[in-house]
Amino acid sequence: MARLFKALGLAAALSFISQVQALPITFAFNGTCEANCYGVVGPAITGGISTSDAGLADGTLTNFEISSFWMDFGLFTLSNSNSSLGASSLTLSADGQTFSGGYFRIDGVFGLFPGDAFDFLANEGSNTWSFIVPFFGDPSGTGSFTRAPTSVPEPATLSLLGAGLLAMGLARRRKRAAS
């Protein structure tokens, strides 16, 4: 009986540990270049930012809480591998599925456009974002951030199934020994 409780305790501990691991949360950006595009930017602009649950705990996401970002402007892609994130503050919407306010800035684009900043500004109350890229005639447009679905592994379910099978096996073994 003591072995049974040890096995169940171990299974419960493993399922708890697997639930504690934080999964990244990604917000995808989809937009369109609407002015001064000149075939350099867009027409479709896609990208995203990633953070963790802890980054969203207070409903605001700052540049220090963003773990990665990427923006594909058509002819070039900016990400944390070739540029840096400037001062940013994104306000999470009430439903937690998008950002309803704030700004997002990509600074110091290494090797491409040094010193330039790429600004994304919230259009308050509409869940859309305006952006301006300050080079080649200031291309600009609008888009939106939406929370991308996160695939969640189910290790707790497998742990509980394993614990149940182990318990049934131990009970059967004990019954045989008693017979």
Order of alpha helices (4+ residues) and beta strands (2+ residues): alpha-beta-beta-beta-beta-beta-beta-beta-beta-beta-beta-beta-alpha
